[in-house]
Amino acid sequence: MLIDSHCHLDFEDFGAERDEVLARARRAGVGGMLTICTKVTEFPAVRALAEANADVWCSVGIHPHEAASQPETDAARLADLASHPKVVGIGETGLDFFYDHSPRDQQEAVFRAHCAAARETGLPLIVHTRDADDEMAAILRDESRGGLLRGVIHCFSSGQQLAESALEIGFYISLSGIVTFKKAEALRTVARDVVPLDRLLVETDAPYLAPVPYRGKRNEPSYVVHTVALVAELKGVSPEALADATTANFFRLFDKAGRSRPAGSTEPGRA
């Protein structure tokens, strides 16, 4: 069983084909998908997808690109929305200083509100970060004082120092199709040598970042098998062992999802 720990099933890229995309994922062995909220104004649609599918969970949050355009949303409001049984994480949230679609001070303020909501609810934080390694590490250290903040750096593409900082405070690292790209040797080194197997997740970030051999096409959850195959090779384990480990890690981190696992699913390694 595989888990796609980060995808965007509500996006229009899937359109009328969404049901078949879900069916292909299931046929490929993907036993669960976490569909991610990027705009709190669109949370009802994200939540509806999770409600309609036993093997789909969701999050609630505001992407840093949307920090300036979304309604002001404090930690209490996020926590209230997260009380729904299918909401298993807070985010995605974070800092994106590559595109700077929102002013940096607003990105930080929104990010810190999400950190507070994650601490209040006990749910994991789903972090997006790009070109902001030093700032991200500093905020995570500050917000995690007391050990009350846990979460994952999703679609990790940063340097070794941020990986080490995140791991030090107890965060997980999630790898996307980027790790299969020809020019991603530095990322493959981090995946192989820095991230331990018990802190690793896999994702698609679909509809973005399709792995080789589908690079340049619309991504979908079934393609996570290609990321798993490459990462398994890096870690020197079988794809089945990598799938078992990342699935166990997902349910350890997103423990609220573990309390509502799809009917018929089994613990990794058990019949």
C-alpha positions as CSV (number, residue, x, y, z in Angstrom):
1,M,0.0,0.0,0.0
2,L,1.2,3.5,-0.9
3,I,0.1,6.9,0.3
4,D,0.2,10.0,-1.8
5,S,0.8,12.4,1.1
6,H,0.2,15.6,-0.9
7,C,-1.9,16.2,-3.9
8,H,-4.5,18.7,-5.1
9,L,-7.5,16.7,-6.3
10,D,-9.8,19.7,-6.3
11,F,-7.9,21.5,-9.0
12,E,-9.5,22.0,-12.4
13,D,-6.7,20.2,-14.1
14,F,-8.5,17.0,-13.3
15,G,-11.9,18.2,-14.4
16,A,-14.4,15.5,-15.5
17,E,-11.6,12.9,-15.3
18,R,-11.2,13.1,-11.6
19,D,-13.1,9.9,-10.8
20,E,-10.9,8.0,-13.3
21,V,-7.7,9.6,-11.8
22,L,-8.8,8.2,-8.4
23,A,-9.5,4.8,-9.9
24,R,-6.1,4.7,-11.6
25,A,-4.4,5.5,-8.3
26,R,-6.2,2.7,-6.5
27,R,-5.3,0.2,-9.3
28,A,-1.7,1.3,-8.9
29,G,-1.7,0.4,-5.2
30,V,-2.3,3.9,-3.8
31,G,-4.4,3.2,-0.7
32,G,-4.8,6.7,0.5
33,M,-4.4,10.3,-0.7
34,L,-4.2,13.6,1.2
35,T,-5.7,16.4,-0.8
36,I,-4.3,19.8,0.2
37,C,-6.1,23.1,0.8
38,T,-4.3,26.2,-0.6
39,K,-7.1,28.8,-0.2
40,V,-9.4,28.8,2.8
41,T,-12.1,30.2,0.6
42,E,-12.0,26.9,-1.4
43,F,-11.9,24.6,1.7
44,P,-15.5,23.5,1.3
45,A,-14.6,21.9,-2.1
46,V,-11.5,20.2,-0.7
47,R,-13.5,18.9,2.2
48,A,-16.2,17.6,0.0
49,L,-13.8,15.5,-2.0
50,A,-12.5,13.9,1.3
51,E,-16.1,13.3,2.5
52,A,-17.0,11.6,-0.8
53,N,-14.0,9.1,-0.7
54,A,-13.1,6.9,2.1
55,D,-9.4,6.8,1.0
56,V,-9.0,10.6,0.8
57,W,-8.2,12.9,3.6
58,C,-7.7,16.7,3.5
59,S,-6.1,19.6,5.1
60,V,-7.0,23.3,5.7
61,G,-4.7,26.2,5.1
62,I,-3.5,29.1,3.0
63,H,-0.6,28.7,0.6
64,P,2.1,31.5,0.9
65,H,1.2,32.6,-2.7
66,E,-2.3,33.4,-1.4
67,A,-1.3,35.1,1.9
68,A,-2.3,38.5,0.6
69,S,-5.4,37.6,-1.3
70,Q,-7.2,35.4,1.1
71,P,-9.4,36.7,4.0
72,E,-7.6,37.2,7.2
73,T,-7.7,33.8,9.0
74,D,-6.5,33.4,12.5
75,A,-5.4,30.3,14.4
76,A,-8.8,29.9,16.1
77,R,-10.6,29.9,12.7
78,L,-8.2,27.3,11.3
79,A,-8.6,25.1,14.3
80,D,-12.3,25.3,14.1
81,L,-12.3,24.2,10.4
82,A,-9.8,21.5,11.3
83,S,-12.3,19.9,13.7
84,H,-13.9,18.1,10.8
85,P,-13.1,14.3,11.0
86,K,-11.5,14.2,7.5
87,V,-9.1,17.1,8.2
88,V,-5.8,15.6,9.3
89,G,-3.3,18.5,8.8
90,I,-2.8,22.3,8.8
91,G,-1.6,23.8,5.6
92,E,-0.2,24.0,3.2
93,T,1.5,27.1,4.5
94,G,5.0,28.5,4.6
95,L,7.3,30.9,2.7
96,D,7.9,31.3,-1.0
97,F,10.6,33.9,-1.7
98,F,11.1,32.6,-5.3
99,Y,7.9,33.9,-6.7
100,D,7.0,36.4,-3.9
101,H,3.4,36.5,-5.0
102,S,2.6,37.8,-1.5
103,P,4.6,40.3,0.6
104,R,7.1,38.5,2.8
105,D,5.8,40.0,6.0
106,Q,2.3,38.7,5.2
107,Q,3.6,35.3,4.3
108,E,5.3,35.1,7.7
109,A,2.3,36.3,9.6
110,V,0.0,33.8,7.9
111,F,2.6,31.0,8.4
112,R,2.9,31.8,12.1
113,A,-0.9,31.7,12.5
114,H,-0.9,28.2,11.0
115,C,1.9,27.2,13.4
116,A,-0.3,28.3,16.3
117,A,-3.3,26.3,14.9
118,A,-1.1,23.2,14.5
119,R,-0.1,23.5,18.2
120,E,-3.6,24.1,19.3
121,T,-5.1,21.2,17.4
122,G,-2.2,18.8,17.7
123,L,-2.3,18.3,13.9
124,P,0.8,18.2,11.8
125,L,1.9,21.3,9.9
126,I,2.3,20.9,6.1
127,V,5.1,23.3,5.1
128,H,5.9,24.8,1.7
129,T,9.2,26.5,1.4
130,R,11.2,27.8,-1.6
131,D,14.3,30.1,-1.6
132,A,13.7,30.8,2.1
133,D,15.9,28.1,3.9
134,D,17.4,30.3,6.6
135,E,14.1,32.1,7.4
136,M,12.2,28.8,7.4
137,A,14.7,27.1,9.8
138,A,14.6,30.1,12.1
139,I,10.7,30.3,12.3
140,L,10.4,26.5,12.8
141,R,12.9,26.6,15.6
142,D,11.0,29.5,17.2
143,E,7.5,28.0,16.8
144,S,8.5,24.5,17.9
145,R,9.9,25.5,21.3
146,G,8.6,23.1,23.8
147,G,8.3,20.3,21.2
148,L,4.6,21.1,20.5
149,L,4.9,21.6,16.8
150,R,5.2,18.7,14.4
151,G,4.9,18.4,10.7
152,V,6.4,17.8,7.3
153,I,8.4,19.8,4.7
154,H,6.5,18.9,1.6
155,C,7.9,18.6,-1.9
156,F,11.4,19.0,-0.4
157,S,13.8,20.7,-2.8
158,S,16.0,22.7,-0.4
159,G,19.5,22.2,0.9
160,Q,21.0,19.8,3.4
161,Q,21.1,22.4,6.2
162,L,17.3,22.9,6.1
163,A,16.7,19.2,6.0
164,E,18.9,18.7,9.1
165,S,17.2,21.6,10.9
166,A,13.8,20.1,10.2
167,L,14.8,16.6,11.2
168,E,16.3,18.0,14.4
169,I,13.0,19.4,15.6
170,G,11.2,16.2,14.7
171,F,9.7,17.1,11.3
172,Y,9.4,14.6,8.4
173,I,10.6,15.2,4.8
174,S,8.4,14.5,1.8
175,L,9.9,13.8,-1.6
176,S,8.0,14.5,-4.9
177,G,8.8,13.7,-8.5
178,I,11.5,16.3,-8.4
179,V,13.8,13.7,-7.0
180,T,13.6,11.8,-10.4
181,F,14.7,14.9,-12.4
182,K,18.0,14.7,-14.2
183,K,19.4,17.8,-12.5
184,A,18.3,16.9,-9.0
185,E,21.5,15.2,-7.9
186,A,21.9,17.4,-4.8
187,L,18.4,16.5,-3.7
188,R,19.1,12.8,-4.3
189,T,22.1,13.1,-2.1
190,V,20.0,14.6,0.7
191,A,17.4,11.8,0.2
192,R,20.0,9.1,0.3
193,D,22.4,10.4,3.0
194,V,20.5,12.8,5.3
195,V,16.8,11.7,5.6
196,P,16.4,8.5,7.6
197,L,13.9,6.0,6.4
198,D,11.6,6.5,9.4
199,R,11.2,10.2,8.6
200,L,10.4,9.9,4.9
201,L,7.2,10.5,3.0
202,V,6.4,10.4,-0.7
203,E,4.0,12.6,-2.7
204,T,3.0,13.7,-6.1
205,D,2.0,17.4,-5.5
206,A,-0.4,16.5,-8.4
207,P,-1.2,18.0,-10.8
208,Y,2.3,19.5,-10.7
209,L,5.8,18.0,-11.0
210,A,5.1,14.7,-12.7
211,P,8.1,12.3,-12.2
212,V,10.2,10.8,-15.0
213,P,9.0,9.2,-17.3
214,Y,5.9,11.6,-17.3
215,R,7.8,14.8,-16.7
216,G,6.1,17.7,-18.4
217,K,2.7,16.1,-18.3
218,R,-0.1,16.5,-15.8
219,N,0.8,14.6,-12.7
220,E,-1.7,12.3,-10.8
221,P,-1.5,10.2,-7.6
222,S,-0.9,6.9,-9.5
223,Y,2.5,8.3,-10.6
224,V,3.8,8.2,-7.0
225,V,5.0,4.6,-7.8
226,H,7.8,6.1,-10.0
227,T,9.1,8.3,-7.1
228,V,8.9,5.3,-4.8
229,A,11.0,3.2,-7.2
230,L,13.7,5.8,-7.5
231,V,13.9,6.6,-3.8
232,A,14.0,2.9,-3.0
233,E,17.0,2.5,-5.2
234,L,18.7,5.5,-3.5
235,K,18.0,3.9,0.0
236,G,19.1,0.4,-1.0
237,V,15.7,-1.2,-0.3
238,S,13.0,-2.7,-2.4
239,P,10.1,-0.6,-3.6
240,E,7.8,-2.7,-1.4
241,A,9.9,-2.0,1.7
242,L,10.0,1.7,0.8
243,A,6.2,1.7,0.4
244,D,5.7,0.0,3.7
245,A,8.0,2.5,5.5
246,T,6.5,5.6,4.0
247,T,3.0,4.4,4.7
248,A,3.8,3.7,8.3
249,N,5.4,7.1,8.6
250,F,2.3,8.8,7.1
251,F,0.0,7.2,9.7
252,R,2.4,8.0,12.5
253,L,2.5,11.7,11.5
254,F,-1.1,12.0,10.3
255,D,-2.4,10.0,13.2
256,K,-5.9,11.4,12.8
257,A,-6.0,9.7,9.4
258,G,-4.9,6.5,11.1
259,R,-8.1,6.5,13.2
260,S,-10.2,6.5,10.0
261,R,-8.3,4.2,7.7
262,P,-10.1,2.9,4.6
263,A,-12.0,-0.2,5.1
264,G,-10.0,-3.3,4.2
265,S,-6.6,-1.6,4.6
266,T,-3.9,-3.3,6.7
267,E,-0.9,-2.3,8.7
268,P,2.2,-2.4,6.5
269,G,3.7,-5.8,6.4
270,R,0.6,-7.5,7.7
271,A,-1.9,-9.6,5.8
